[in-house]
Amino acid sequence: MAGGWTRDGAVQDQIDASIEDAVEQARSRLAGGGESALHCEECEAAIPELRRKAIVGVRLCVSCQSEQEEKQVSSTGINRRASKDSQLR
């Protein structure tokens, strides 16, 4: 269902694009791959073996990773693709 001057399926295209953006953002935050570090790059604490096996290419301990994630800017949830919904906010 489309309204106004939009074509049919335009709303779904916006939803799909928003999901693709979120997935790409999440992928960019993943570890780069390769061999995991034995010690945290920030605080030099030992990284447990289970963490190294679970996350390939891990470079930070849990506490440093948590601090880094808290500092990252979160999405505001506003559709940046100029939808009618984003104009109403």
C-alpha positions in Angstrom: 0.0 0.0 0.0 1.4 3.3 -1.0 0.0 6.8 -0.5 0.3 10.1 -2.2 2.8 10.1 -5.0 4.7 7.0 -3.9 4.6 3.7 -5.9 3.3 0.5 -4.5 5.9 -1.2 -2.3 7.7 2.0 -1.4 7.0 1.7 2.3 8.4 -1.9 2.3 11.4 -0.6 0.4 12.0 1.9 3.2 11.6 -0.8 5.9 14.0 -3.1 4.0 16.6 -0.2 3.6 16.4 0.6 7.3 17.0 -3.1 8.2 19.9 -3.3 5.8 21.4 -0.2 7.4 21.1 -1.6 10.9 22.7 -5.0 9.8 25.6 -3.2 8.1 26.1 -1.1 11.2 26.1 -4.2 13.4 28.6 -6.0 11.0 30.9 -3.0 11.1 31.2 -3.4 14.9 32.2 -7.1 14.7 35.8 -8.1 15.3 37.9 -8.0 12.2 38.6 -11.7 12.1 42.0 -13.3 12.2 43.6 -14.5 15.3 42.3 -13.4 18.7 44.5 -11.5 21.1 45.6 -13.2 24.3 45.6 -9.9 26.2 43.3 -6.9 26.0 44.6 -4.0 23.8 43.3 -1.4 26.2 44.0 -2.7 29.7 46.4 -5.7 29.1 44.0 -8.1 31.0 44.1 -11.7 29.9 41.2 -12.6 27.5 39.6 -15.9 28.5 40.0 -18.8 26.1 36.2 -19.2 25.8 35.8 -15.6 24.7 38.6 -16.0 22.1 36.9 -19.0 20.7 33.4 -17.5 20.7 34.5 -14.2 18.9 37.1 -14.7 16.2 39.5 -11.9 16.2 38.6 -10.4 19.5 40.9 -7.7 20.7 39.3 -6.4 23.9 38.2 -7.9 27.3 34.5 -7.9 28.2 34.7 -4.8 30.4 36.7 -2.7 27.8 34.3 -3.9 25.1 31.3 -2.9 27.2 32.8 0.6 27.8 33.5 1.0 24.0 29.9 0.0 23.1 28.5 2.5 25.6 30.4 5.3 24.0 29.1 4.5 20.5 26.3 6.7 19.2 23.1 4.8 19.0 20.6 5.2 16.2 17.8 7.7 16.9 15.2 5.5 15.1 14.3 8.3 12.7 14.1 7.1 9.1 16.7 9.1 7.2 15.1 8.4 3.9 12.7 11.3 4.1 9.6 9.3 4.8 6.4 10.9 5.9 6.9 9.3 9.3 10.2 11.0 9.8 8.8 14.4 8.8 6.2 14.1 11.5 8.7 13.7 14.4 
